[in-house]
Amino acid sequence: MIPKARVVVIDDEVNAAAAIEKLLREDGYDVARAHDGRSGLQAADKFDPDVVITDLRMSGMDGLDLLARIKEMHPETMVILMTAYGTVKTAVKAMKLGAEDYLAKPVDIEELEVVLQKAIEKKRLLQETRVLRERLADKYHLDNVVGQSPEMLAVFKTLRQVAPSSSSVLLLGESGTGKELFAQALHQLSPRKNRPFVKVACAALPETLLESELFGHEKGAFTGALFARAGRFEVADGGTLFLDEIGDISPTVQVKLLRFLEEREFERVGGNRTVKVDVRIVVATHRDLPKKVEEGSFRDDLYYRLNVIEIRIPSLRDRGGDIPLLAHRFICKYAKRNGKEIRGIADDALALLMRNSWPGNVRQLENAIERAVVLSNEPVLTPAHFPALDPGAEAAAPESAARGVAIPGSTLAAIEREAILRTLESTGGSTSRAAAALQISARKIQYKLKEYRRQDVVTPRRI
C-alpha cells in the first residue's frame, strides 16, 4: 500500500509523540518520530518528509528555530506547530516564518487530520507549479516550436496577436500536431506567464471525476470525498486553463463550463458557495465540433463561447518543408538524452522522411527519430534506421499545392521551376533542405536560381 504522505512528528513529550505516530500510521501515513529539535532536524533531513508536526516549546532548539531551519533546508516541506502555550503573537510569528498551520495541545486528532490533508494538498500543488514552470522555461517558449513553413509562420503571427488578450482560444488540429505546445506558448507570451498554466485531459476522466477535477468538491459531496478539494479552475486563478479534447466532455460539464464563461463563477461539487476566479480558457480538439453541434452532442452556445479565436494547427503533411528542421531538433534532443554522438542524417534518409505522409504528425516523426537514435551505432542516420517507413511512399500533397502551374498544359521546364521555387518557399530559402526534399543536388538548385533570375521570374517573396 502506498502511504498517503511522509510525516515527521517531533515532541519532547514521548507519550504524546508516540500517540500521534500510532494514529497516523493506522491512517496510512509513513511516520518518523523524534523528541528534540536537533534529532528532529536530522530526521527531517534523512526522511525528506512532506509534513513536519512539531511542538513549539522544547529544550535546546524550540519549534520556531526548528521551523526556520527546516524551511531553509527544505522549502517545500509543510510545517505544523503544536503548543499548550499558544498566543496570537506567537502564532503570527510562526506563520510569518512559514508555518502552514498552528494547533493547540492537547491535539484534536480530527482537526489534525484536516490540517494535515490541507498541508499535503498545498505541497502537491506547489510541486506541480514548480515542475510546470521548469518545463515552461525550457520547452514551451514559442521559439522552441519548430516551423518555418508559411502555414506555421501564419500560426505564430496569430499567437502573438492574441496572446495579450484574455479571450478564449480554440486550437484545432489532428492528433500529434502539438496543440499543447501551442497552448503553452500562448500562455508564455501572455501577461499571465508568471501565473499557473494548468492542463486537464478531458477525455481521460469520466464525467463525475472530470466535474470534480475542474470545479473541486466539498467534503461529503460523494462517496470517498473525505475532505474539501480545490479544482483546477481555482488552481489556475490568474493564469491559463488548458482543456484538451474538449469535444469529449459530457452535457453536465458543458453546462457548468458555459456558466463560467458567461459569469466567471461556479460552485464546487456538493457546495453552494460561489467561487470567482480570473482564468483564461484555451481548449483543443481533433474532433469536428460543428458536426457535434449539428448532432446535438455539443452545445452550440458553448461552442460559440469557446470559439472566440480559432487557430488551426496544420498537419505535418501540409508543412512538409518543416521536416528537416524538426528532424534536426529531435536528433539533437535524443542524442543528448541517450549519450549518443550523432552528427546528423543522410540525404537519402531525409528524403525518405520527406516522402512519408506522417498520419501521426509531429509526434509520429519524433517517435521514429527517437527509435533511430537509440538503435543507431553510427554517426549519421541512414534509411536503414527507419525500417518502418515505406521507401517507395510518396507524401500526400498539401492543399496549398492546388495553386501554381496547370497540369496538363504546362511545359516540363515550367513544372520544374514551380517545384523548385515552391519548395524553397516552404524551407525558408534553404537550398540544402529544398534539395533533400526534391532529391536533387543543392548545386543544381543554385544553378537553376541563377537561370530564373536571368529570366526575371524570381521575386524576393519567392526566395
GUBATI-609627 format. One record per residue (C-alpha): residue number from 1; x, y, z; residue in one letter. Coordinates in steps of 0.001 Angstrom, whole numbers, plus 500000, padded with zeros to 6 digits. Layout:
BEGIN
+-----+--------+--------+--------+----+
:   i :   east :  north :     up : aa :
+-----+--------+--------+--------+----+
: NUM :      X :      Y :      Z :  A :
...
+-----+--------+--------+--------+----+
END
This chain:
BEGIN
+-----+--------+--------+--------+----+
:   i :   east :  north :     up : aa :
+-----+--------+--------+--------+----+
:   1 : 500000 : 500000 : 500000 :  M :
:   2 : 501371 : 503420 : 499037 :  I :
:   3 : 501447 : 505756 : 502079 :  P :
:   4 : 499367 : 508951 : 501980 :  K :
:   5 : 502453 : 511030 : 502796 :  A :
:   6 : 505678 : 511064 : 504818 :  R :
:   7 : 505355 : 512778 : 508210 :  V :
:   8 : 507884 : 513557 : 510964 :  V :
:   9 : 506447 : 514072 : 514473 :  V :
:  10 : 508662 : 515989 : 516944 :  I :
:  11 : 507652 : 516387 : 520602 :  D :
:  12 : 509655 : 516173 : 523841 :  D :
:  13 : 506595 : 514578 : 525453 :  E :
:  14 : 507333 : 510983 : 524452 :  V :
:  15 : 503839 : 509613 : 525078 :  N :
:  16 : 502160 : 512418 : 523104 :  A :
:  17 : 504511 : 511913 : 520126 :  A :
:  18 : 504032 : 508150 : 520226 :  A :
:  19 : 500233 : 508508 : 520284 :  A :
:  20 : 500219 : 510793 : 517231 :  I :
:  21 : 502661 : 508477 : 515428 :  E :
:  22 : 500452 : 505451 : 516075 :  K :
:  23 : 497262 : 507158 : 514931 :  L :
:  24 : 498857 : 508476 : 511737 :  L :
:  25 : 500383 : 505088 : 510894 :  R :
:  26 : 496987 : 503450 : 511316 :  E :
:  27 : 495571 : 506074 : 508970 :  D :
:  28 : 498049 : 505174 : 506219 :  G :
:  29 : 500913 : 507638 : 506733 :  Y :
:  30 : 504632 : 506825 : 506763 :  D :
:  31 : 505794 : 508338 : 510069 :  V :
:  32 : 509133 : 509033 : 511794 :  A :
:  33 : 509375 : 510328 : 515389 :  R :
:  34 : 511876 : 512467 : 517308 :  A :
:  35 : 511927 : 514027 : 520801 :  H :
:  36 : 514003 : 517201 : 520474 :  D :
:  37 : 514770 : 519831 : 517858 :  G :
:  38 : 518198 : 518580 : 516808 :  R :
:  39 : 517187 : 514956 : 516339 :  S :
:  40 : 514019 : 516179 : 514631 :  G :
:  41 : 516109 : 518202 : 512191 :  L :
:  42 : 518223 : 515126 : 511449 :  Q :
:  43 : 515083 : 513052 : 510909 :  A :
:  44 : 513686 : 515666 : 508532 :  A :
:  45 : 516954 : 515714 : 506574 :  D :
:  46 : 517080 : 511916 : 506326 :  K :
:  47 : 513360 : 511182 : 505895 :  F :
:  48 : 512558 : 514048 : 503461 :  D :
:  49 : 509015 : 514389 : 504810 :  P :
:  50 : 506045 : 516061 : 503170 :  D :
:  51 : 504960 : 517453 : 506545 :  V :
:  52 : 506661 : 518075 : 509905 :  V :
:  53 : 504455 : 518262 : 513018 :  I :
:  54 : 506461 : 519784 : 515851 :  T :
:  55 : 505947 : 521011 : 519384 :  D :
:  56 : 506638 : 524710 : 519894 :  L :
:  57 : 508390 : 524614 : 523257 :  R :
:  58 : 511264 : 522156 : 523519 :  M :
:  59 : 514617 : 522301 : 525267 :  S :
:  60 : 517640 : 523181 : 523147 :  G :
:  61 : 516064 : 524118 : 519814 :  M :
:  62 : 512458 : 525303 : 520080 :  D :
:  63 : 509777 : 524937 : 517409 :  G :
:  64 : 510317 : 528359 : 515829 :  L :
:  65 : 514071 : 527805 : 515412 :  D :
:  66 : 513353 : 524337 : 514027 :  L :
:  67 : 510773 : 525809 : 511626 :  L :
:  68 : 513298 : 528332 : 510301 :  A :
:  69 : 515965 : 525645 : 509794 :  R :
:  70 : 513586 : 523244 : 508034 :  I :
:  71 : 512359 : 525972 : 505681 :  K :
:  72 : 515952 : 526872 : 504893 :  E :
:  73 : 516904 : 523271 : 504097 :  M :
:  74 : 513612 : 522013 : 502617 :  H :
:  75 : 511488 : 524986 : 501436 :  P :
:  76 : 508639 : 522798 : 500151 :  E :
:  77 : 508183 : 520860 : 503421 :  T :
:  78 : 504989 : 521856 : 505233 :  M :
:  79 : 505374 : 522565 : 508989 :  V :
:  80 : 502537 : 522392 : 511535 :  I :
:  81 : 503227 : 523699 : 515042 :  L :
:  82 : 501667 : 522393 : 518300 :  M :
:  83 : 501724 : 524091 : 521698 :  T :
:  84 : 499938 : 524222 : 525005 :  A :
:  85 : 501125 : 527816 : 525431 :  Y :
:  86 : 499693 : 529354 : 522310 :  G :
:  87 : 499272 : 533078 : 521920 :  T :
:  88 : 498151 : 535146 : 518968 :  V :
:  89 : 501542 : 536841 : 518862 :  K :
:  90 : 503407 : 533536 : 518692 :  T :
:  91 : 501006 : 532197 : 516055 :  A :
:  92 : 501524 : 535256 : 513847 :  V :
:  93 : 505288 : 534929 : 514185 :  K :
:  94 : 505105 : 531237 : 513274 :  A :
:  95 : 503008 : 531920 : 510164 :  M :
:  96 : 505420 : 534658 : 509034 :  K :
:  97 : 508301 : 532193 : 509350 :  L :
:  98 : 506465 : 529801 : 507042 :  G :
:  99 : 504349 : 527572 : 509293 :  A :
: 100 : 501413 : 526053 : 507455 :  E :
: 101 : 499126 : 525930 : 510495 :  D :
: 102 : 499009 : 526130 : 514287 :  Y :
: 103 : 497320 : 523654 : 516679 :  L :
: 104 : 496628 : 523856 : 520414 :  A :
: 105 : 497561 : 520951 : 522705 :  K :
: 106 : 496154 : 518532 : 523563 :  P :
: 107 : 495754 : 517974 : 519850 :  V :
: 108 : 492336 : 517105 : 518474 :  D :
: 109 : 493021 : 514223 : 516074 :  I :
: 110 : 490176 : 515087 : 513679 :  E :
: 111 : 491406 : 518682 : 513490 :  E :
: 112 : 494959 : 517462 : 512920 :  L :
: 113 : 493772 : 515214 : 510078 :  E :
: 114 : 492031 : 518132 : 508357 :  V :
: 115 : 495049 : 520429 : 508754 :  V :
: 116 : 497377 : 517653 : 507579 :  L :
: 117 : 495348 : 516992 : 504429 :  Q :
: 118 : 495310 : 520702 : 503570 :  K :
: 119 : 499087 : 520887 : 504003 :  A :
: 120 : 499653 : 517820 : 501797 :  I :
: 121 : 497365 : 519178 : 499078 :  E :
: 122 : 499147 : 522537 : 499158 :  K :
: 123 : 502534 : 520869 : 498815 :  K :
: 124 : 501306 : 518825 : 495870 :  R :
: 125 : 500084 : 521949 : 494104 :  L :
: 126 : 503339 : 523793 : 494807 :  L :
: 127 : 505320 : 520891 : 493353 :  Q :
: 128 : 503122 : 520773 : 490249 :  E :
: 129 : 503556 : 524510 : 489749 :  T :
: 130 : 507326 : 524283 : 490152 :  R :
: 131 : 507615 : 521408 : 487685 :  V :
: 132 : 505426 : 523192 : 485157 :  L :
: 133 : 507468 : 526382 : 485409 :  R :
: 134 : 510702 : 524456 : 484966 :  E :
: 135 : 509283 : 522798 : 481877 :  R :
: 136 : 507971 : 526095 : 480564 :  L :
: 137 : 511358 : 527771 : 480842 :  A :
: 138 : 512922 : 525174 : 478545 :  D :
: 139 : 510298 : 523591 : 476363 :  K :
: 140 : 507264 : 525691 : 475748 :  Y :
: 141 : 508509 : 529051 : 474555 :  H :
: 142 : 507340 : 529900 : 471058 :  L :
: 143 : 510958 : 529918 : 469873 :  D :
: 144 : 511050 : 526191 : 470642 :  N :
: 145 : 508030 : 525403 : 468476 :  V :
: 146 : 509768 : 524462 : 465238 :  V :
: 147 : 508484 : 525723 : 461921 :  G :
: 148 : 509416 : 527964 : 459004 :  Q :
: 149 : 506715 : 526999 : 456524 :  S :
: 150 : 504202 : 529699 : 455523 :  P :
: 151 : 501454 : 527779 : 457338 :  E :
: 152 : 503381 : 527748 : 460610 :  M :
: 153 : 504502 : 531364 : 460310 :  L :
: 154 : 500845 : 532321 : 459996 :  A :
: 155 : 500054 : 530410 : 463214 :  V :
: 156 : 502941 : 532110 : 465045 :  F :
: 157 : 501701 : 535515 : 463925 :  K :
: 158 : 498189 : 534805 : 465212 :  T :
: 159 : 499501 : 533531 : 468552 :  L :
: 160 : 501485 : 536722 : 469110 :  R :
: 161 : 498464 : 538844 : 468216 :  Q :
: 162 : 496004 : 537122 : 470559 :  V :
: 163 : 498355 : 536364 : 473488 :  A :
: 164 : 497915 : 539748 : 475285 :  P :
: 165 : 494124 : 539337 : 475427 :  S :
: 166 : 492041 : 537204 : 477787 :  S :
: 167 : 489763 : 535868 : 475042 :  S :
: 168 : 489038 : 532154 : 474827 :  S :
: 169 : 491035 : 530298 : 472185 :  V :
: 170 : 490063 : 527139 : 470299 :  L :
: 171 : 493000 : 525130 : 468933 :  L :
: 172 : 492065 : 522728 : 466159 :  L :
: 173 : 494240 : 520087 : 464585 :  G :
: 174 : 494833 : 516392 : 464146 :  E :
: 175 : 496258 : 514256 : 466938 :  S :
: 176 : 500007 : 514673 : 467211 :  G :
: 177 : 500215 : 518206 : 465806 :  T :
: 178 : 501361 : 519624 : 469162 :  G :
: 179 : 498288 : 521537 : 470332 :  K :
: 180 : 499502 : 521502 : 473941 :  E :
: 181 : 502798 : 523088 : 472859 :  L :
: 182 : 500902 : 525929 : 471235 :  F :
: 183 : 498671 : 526385 : 474290 :  A :
: 184 : 501776 : 526618 : 476485 :  Q :
: 185 : 503416 : 529039 : 474070 :  A :
: 186 : 500282 : 531193 : 474101 :  L :
: 187 : 500442 : 531302 : 477907 :  H :
: 188 : 504146 : 532177 : 477883 :  Q :
: 189 : 503539 : 535085 : 475505 :  L :
: 190 : 500708 : 536450 : 477646 :  S :
: 191 : 500736 : 538755 : 480701 :  P :
: 192 : 499728 : 535648 : 482692 :  R :
: 193 : 503050 : 533873 : 482117 :  K :
: 194 : 504082 : 534129 : 485794 :  N :
: 195 : 500826 : 532578 : 486959 :  R :
: 196 : 499871 : 528880 : 486680 :  P :
: 197 : 499335 : 527018 : 483424 :  F :
: 198 : 497057 : 524089 : 484252 :  V :
: 199 : 496211 : 521277 : 481849 :  K :
: 200 : 493270 : 518880 : 482041 :  V :
: 201 : 492969 : 515891 : 479694 :  A :
: 202 : 489171 : 515812 : 479418 :  C :
: 203 : 488988 : 512527 : 477527 :  A :
: 204 : 490953 : 510688 : 480230 :  A :
: 205 : 488380 : 511208 : 483012 :  L :
: 206 : 484780 : 510006 : 483431 :  P :
: 207 : 482068 : 512642 : 483890 :  E :
: 208 : 481895 : 512543 : 487709 :  T :
: 209 : 485648 : 512771 : 488162 :  L :
: 210 : 486060 : 515451 : 485487 :  L :
: 211 : 483494 : 517717 : 487131 :  E :
: 212 : 485267 : 517378 : 490484 :  S :
: 213 : 488685 : 517818 : 488856 :  E :
: 214 : 487631 : 521047 : 487188 :  L :
: 215 : 485455 : 522677 : 489829 :  F :
: 216 : 486573 : 520962 : 493045 :  G :
: 217 : 484303 : 519418 : 495643 :  H :
: 218 : 483186 : 519866 : 499246 :  E :
: 219 : 483621 : 517301 : 501988 :  K :
: 220 : 480939 : 514597 : 501707 :  G :
: 221 : 479935 : 515590 : 498148 :  A :
: 222 : 480207 : 511942 : 497095 :  F :
: 223 : 481485 : 508618 : 498420 :  T :
: 224 : 485167 : 508983 : 499167 :  G :
: 225 : 485097 : 512787 : 499416 :  A :
: 226 : 486564 : 512876 : 502913 :  L :
: 227 : 487932 : 516394 : 502542 :  F :
: 228 : 487147 : 519521 : 500563 :  A :
: 229 : 489349 : 519945 : 497499 :  R :
: 230 : 490032 : 522877 : 495189 :  A :
: 231 : 489530 : 522226 : 491485 :  G :
: 232 : 491722 : 523144 : 488539 :  R :
: 233 : 489864 : 526420 : 487983 :  F :
: 234 : 490914 : 527612 : 491446 :  E :
: 235 : 494472 : 526342 : 490977 :  V :
: 236 : 494728 : 528243 : 487684 :  A :
: 237 : 493466 : 531537 : 489163 :  D :
: 238 : 495271 : 534397 : 487429 :  G :
: 239 : 496676 : 532048 : 484787 :  G :
: 240 : 495557 : 529792 : 481948 :  T :
: 241 : 493455 : 526621 : 481993 :  L :
: 242 : 494033 : 524316 : 479014 :  F :
: 243 : 491232 : 521835 : 478371 :  L :
: 244 : 492483 : 519180 : 475969 :  D :
: 245 : 489959 : 517200 : 473886 :  E :
: 246 : 487076 : 519486 : 474813 :  I :
: 247 : 484852 : 517650 : 472334 :  G :
: 248 : 484613 : 514696 : 474738 :  D :
: 249 : 483075 : 516447 : 477773 :  I :
: 250 : 479595 : 515466 : 478981 :  S :
: 251 : 476465 : 517667 : 478795 :  P :
: 252 : 476606 : 518295 : 482574 :  T :
: 253 : 480163 : 519599 : 482426 :  V :
: 254 : 479264 : 521612 : 479309 :  Q :
: 255 : 476585 : 523471 : 481300 :  V :
: 256 : 478942 : 524357 : 484152 :  K :
: 257 : 481683 : 525415 : 481751 :  L :
: 258 : 479240 : 527616 : 479827 :  L :
: 259 : 478164 : 529291 : 483044 :  R :
: 260 : 481770 : 530037 : 483957 :  F :
: 261 : 482459 : 531544 : 480533 :  L :
: 262 : 479385 : 533768 : 480865 :  E :
: 263 : 479654 : 534790 : 484526 :  E :
: 264 : 483227 : 533858 : 485559 :  R :
: 265 : 481950 : 531954 : 488592 :  E :
: 266 : 480986 : 528429 : 489679 :  F :
: 267 : 480237 : 526257 : 492715 :  E :
: 268 : 482214 : 523240 : 493846 :  R :
: 269 : 480541 : 519846 : 493545 :  V :
: 270 : 478306 : 519432 : 496605 :  G :
: 271 : 478682 : 523088 : 497606 :  G :
: 272 : 476608 : 526266 : 497383 :  N :
: 273 : 479344 : 528876 : 497871 :  R :
: 274 : 480028 : 530795 : 494668 :  T :
: 275 : 483685 : 530915 : 493670 :  V :
: 276 : 485025 : 533637 : 491356 :  K :
: 277 : 488370 : 533272 : 489583 :  V :
: 278 : 490261 : 535027 : 486795 :  D :
: 279 : 491198 : 532294 : 484326 :  V :
: 280 : 491836 : 532340 : 480590 :  R :
: 281 : 490386 : 529311 : 478824 :  I :
: 282 : 492260 : 527622 : 475984 :  V :
: 283 : 490706 : 524459 : 474564 :  V :
: 284 : 491787 : 521957 : 471938 :  A :
: 285 : 490240 : 519107 : 469998 :  T :
: 286 : 490831 : 516944 : 466954 :  H :
: 287 : 487081 : 516372 : 466599 :  R :
: 288 : 484699 : 518173 : 464247 :  D :
: 289 : 482870 : 520403 : 466735 :  L :
: 290 : 480410 : 521924 : 464234 :  P :
: 291 : 479337 : 518389 : 463336 :  K :
: 292 : 478889 : 517520 : 467035 :  K :
: 293 : 476809 : 520692 : 467436 :  V :
: 294 : 474676 : 519634 : 464485 :  E :
: 295 : 474255 : 516156 : 466011 :  E :
: 296 : 473220 : 517677 : 469346 :  G :
: 297 : 476077 : 516206 : 471401 :  S :
: 298 : 477803 : 519571 : 471911 :  F :
: 299 : 476031 : 522792 : 472912 :  R :
: 300 : 476034 : 525435 : 470211 :  D :
: 301 : 476143 : 528304 : 472758 :  D :
: 302 : 479218 : 526746 : 474411 :  L :
: 303 : 480868 : 526253 : 471018 :  Y :
: 304 : 480462 : 529948 : 470174 :  Y :
: 305 : 481738 : 530980 : 473620 :  R :
: 306 : 484849 : 528851 : 473202 :  L :
: 307 : 485428 : 529751 : 469570 :  N :
: 308 : 486170 : 533451 : 470086 :  V :
: 309 : 489538 : 532949 : 468409 :  I :
: 310 : 490120 : 529821 : 466315 :  E :
: 311 : 493644 : 528693 : 465473 :  I :
: 312 : 494083 : 525685 : 463215 :  R :
: 313 : 497378 : 523815 : 463637 :  I :
: 314 : 498459 : 522404 : 460252 :  P :
: 315 : 499207 : 518713 : 459890 :  S :
: 316 : 502786 : 517704 : 459144 :  L :
: 317 : 501918 : 516663 : 455593 :  R :
: 318 : 500696 : 520241 : 454989 :  D :
: 319 : 504045 : 521684 : 456100 :  R :
: 320 : 506495 : 519123 : 454812 :  G :
: 321 : 509173 : 521793 : 454474 :  G :
: 322 : 509477 : 521793 : 458281 :  D :
: 323 : 510505 : 518124 : 458416 :  I :
: 324 : 514273 : 518821 : 458107 :  P :
: 325 : 514087 : 521369 : 460935 :  L :
: 326 : 512107 : 519000 : 463138 :  L :
: 327 : 514402 : 516089 : 462333 :  A :
: 328 : 517472 : 518083 : 463323 :  H :
: 329 : 515841 : 519214 : 466588 :  R :
: 330 : 514791 : 515663 : 467523 :  F :
: 331 : 518175 : 514157 : 466609 :  I :
: 332 : 519937 : 516665 : 468892 :  C :
: 333 : 517414 : 516091 : 471663 :  K :
: 334 : 517606 : 512303 : 471749 :  Y :
: 335 : 521320 : 512062 : 471021 :  A :
: 336 : 521954 : 514207 : 474109 :  K :
: 337 : 519428 : 512289 : 476205 :  R :
: 338 : 520936 : 508907 : 475264 :  N :
: 339 : 524611 : 509900 : 475251 :  G :
: 340 : 524982 : 509328 : 471503 :  K :
: 341 : 527299 : 511250 : 469184 :  E :
: 342 : 525175 : 511555 : 466073 :  I :
: 343 : 526145 : 514314 : 463681 :  R :
: 344 : 523057 : 514306 : 461517 :  G :
: 345 : 521033 : 512480 : 458893 :  I :
: 346 : 521992 : 511334 : 455392 :  A :
: 347 : 520332 : 512997 : 452399 :  D :
: 348 : 518580 : 509797 : 451300 :  D :
: 349 : 517262 : 509251 : 454833 :  A :
: 350 : 515971 : 512823 : 454983 :  L :
: 351 : 514350 : 512333 : 451585 :  A :
: 352 : 512655 : 509214 : 452985 :  L :
: 353 : 511259 : 511273 : 455869 :  L :
: 354 : 510058 : 513907 : 453421 :  M :
: 355 : 508192 : 511309 : 451325 :  R :
: 356 : 506294 : 509883 : 454296 :  N :
: 357 : 502754 : 511197 : 454885 :  S :
: 358 : 503044 : 511037 : 458726 :  W :
: 359 : 499423 : 510336 : 459736 :  P :
: 360 : 500547 : 510651 : 463372 :  G :
: 361 : 502042 : 514064 : 462611 :  N :
: 362 : 504933 : 515549 : 464612 :  V :
: 363 : 504510 : 513014 : 467423 :  R :
: 364 : 504996 : 510126 : 464980 :  Q :
: 365 : 508058 : 511779 : 463430 :  L :
: 366 : 509567 : 512351 : 466864 :  E :
: 367 : 508992 : 508730 : 467857 :  N :
: 368 : 510592 : 507491 : 464619 :  A :
: 369 : 513694 : 509615 : 465168 :  I :
: 370 : 513957 : 508666 : 468846 :  E :
: 371 : 513907 : 504991 : 467861 :  R :
: 372 : 516515 : 505574 : 465159 :  A :
: 373 : 518829 : 507425 : 467546 :  V :
: 374 : 518506 : 504816 : 470300 :  V :
: 375 : 519252 : 501898 : 467941 :  L :
: 376 : 521975 : 503639 : 465912 :  S :
: 377 : 525662 : 502815 : 466333 :  N :
: 378 : 526697 : 505174 : 463539 :  E :
: 379 : 527366 : 508940 : 463496 :  P :
: 380 : 524837 : 509568 : 460702 :  V :
: 381 : 521292 : 508233 : 460426 :  L :
: 382 : 520545 : 506361 : 457193 :  T :
: 383 : 517377 : 504862 : 455644 :  P :
: 384 : 518234 : 501575 : 457384 :  A :
: 385 : 517478 : 503285 : 460717 :  H :
: 386 : 513857 : 503810 : 459625 :  F :
: 387 : 512683 : 500278 : 458703 :  P :
: 388 : 509030 : 501050 : 459424 :  A :
: 389 : 508864 : 503651 : 456651 :  L :
: 390 : 507961 : 502650 : 453101 :  D :
: 391 : 510901 : 503608 : 450843 :  P :
: 392 : 508559 : 503900 : 447864 :  G :
: 393 : 505970 : 506086 : 449607 :  A :
: 394 : 505005 : 509459 : 448267 :  E :
: 395 : 503926 : 512229 : 450613 :  A :
: 396 : 500384 : 513471 : 450228 :  A :
: 397 : 500284 : 516836 : 448525 :  A :
: 398 : 499182 : 519715 : 450762 :  P :
: 399 : 496121 : 521754 : 449965 :  E :
: 400 : 498370 : 524689 : 449077 :  S :
: 401 : 499676 : 522680 : 446116 :  A :
: 402 : 496442 : 523377 : 444292 :  A :
: 403 : 497750 : 526770 : 443215 :  R :
: 404 : 500530 : 527249 : 440667 :  G :
: 405 : 501051 : 525762 : 437186 :  V :
: 406 : 498327 : 523788 : 435452 :  A :
: 407 : 498815 : 520125 : 434571 :  I :
: 408 : 498225 : 519311 : 431718 :  P :
: 409 : 499020 : 522458 : 429809 :  G :
: 410 : 502456 : 523403 : 431195 :  S :
: 411 : 505924 : 522552 : 429927 :  T :
: 412 : 508258 : 520321 : 431923 :  L :
: 413 : 510542 : 523329 : 432477 :  A :
: 414 : 507669 : 525349 : 433967 :  A :
: 415 : 506670 : 522444 : 436253 :  I :
: 416 : 510291 : 522042 : 437394 :  E :
: 417 : 510603 : 525774 : 438055 :  R :
: 418 : 507408 : 525841 : 440115 :  E :
: 419 : 508504 : 522788 : 442154 :  A :
: 420 : 511894 : 524332 : 442955 :  I :
: 421 : 510555 : 527777 : 443845 :  L :
: 422 : 507656 : 526473 : 445937 :  R :
: 423 : 509921 : 524103 : 447852 :  T :
: 424 : 512365 : 526955 : 448508 :  L :
: 425 : 509452 : 528989 : 449871 :  E :
: 426 : 508498 : 526220 : 452290 :  S :
: 427 : 512089 : 525782 : 453514 :  T :
: 428 : 512664 : 529466 : 454102 :  G :
: 429 : 515105 : 529716 : 451188 :  G :
: 430 : 517358 : 526842 : 452321 :  S :
: 431 : 518816 : 525235 : 449189 :  T :
: 432 : 520112 : 522209 : 451129 :  S :
: 433 : 516710 : 521363 : 452610 :  R :
: 434 : 514970 : 522029 : 449294 :  A :
: 435 : 517477 : 519731 : 447578 :  A :
: 436 : 516781 : 516968 : 450110 :  A :
: 437 : 513041 : 517353 : 449589 :  A :
: 438 : 513317 : 517267 : 445801 :  L :
: 439 : 516052 : 514590 : 445759 :  Q :
: 440 : 518372 : 516687 : 443606 :  I :
: 441 : 521690 : 518351 : 444366 :  S :
: 442 : 521929 : 521756 : 446033 :  A :
: 443 : 524266 : 522790 : 443207 :  R :
: 444 : 521519 : 522160 : 440652 :  K :
: 445 : 519108 : 524347 : 442620 :  I :
: 446 : 521671 : 527145 : 442790 :  Q :
: 447 : 522260 : 526851 : 439030 :  Y :
: 448 : 518520 : 526953 : 438337 :  K :
: 449 : 518077 : 530031 : 440539 :  L :
: 450 : 520690 : 531923 : 438538 :  K :
: 451 : 518837 : 530919 : 435369 :  E :
: 452 : 515478 : 532058 : 436804 :  Y :
: 453 : 516968 : 535402 : 437832 :  R :
: 454 : 518223 : 535944 : 434307 :  R :
: 455 : 514709 : 535150 : 433086 :  Q :
: 456 : 513370 : 537653 : 435680 :  D :
: 457 : 510933 : 535082 : 437193 :  V :
: 458 : 512327 : 535134 : 440767 :  V :
: 459 : 510979 : 537739 : 443191 :  T :
: 460 : 512120 : 538369 : 446788 :  P :
: 461 : 508869 : 536799 : 448012 :  R :
: 462 : 509802 : 533500 : 446428 :  R :
: 463 : 513328 : 533014 : 447853 :  I :
+-----+--------+--------+--------+----+
END
